[in-house]
């Protein structure tokens, strides 16, 4: 049971990291295209998180026959967070003195 609960925190932490990155990016007043790309990535992350929550609840209730959709949603979350980090690093949307580049 404890390993299940630690896995459920991963998507939440990824979403919080993405939101934090978006707030940092918005504070620097990014260009229109960069802003739209960040918003699109955040929407995709939000949708994948909602799907993941739905499927986890279905799995706990015994209604999900295959865990493939959960794996796909976690991969989607990870790839979108990585893409968002890459966009922020490319645009140098961080304070070099206070925040190191994201890895």
Residue pairs with C-beta under 8 A, 6 or more apart in sequence:
8 56
10 74
11 48
11 49
11 52
11 53
11 73
11 74
11 77
12 49
14 45
14 77
14 78
14 81
15 45
15 46
15 49
15 77
17 81
18 41
18 42
18 45
18 80
18 81
18 84
19 42
21 38
21 84
21 85
21 88
21 102
22 38
22 39
22 42
22 84
24 88
24 93
24 94
24 99
25 34
25 35
25 38
25 88
25 91
25 93
26 35
26 38
28 93
30 38
30 91
30 93
31 91
34 87
34 91
34 93
37 87
38 84
38 87
38 88
41 80
41 83
41 84
41 87
42 84
44 76
44 80
45 77
45 80
45 81
45 84
48 73
48 76
48 77
48 80
49 73
49 77
51 69
51 73
52 70
52 73
52 74
52 77
55 64
55 69
55 70
55 73
56 70
58 64
59 67
59 70
64 70
85 102
85 103
88 94
88 102
89 101
89 102
94 100
94 101
94 102
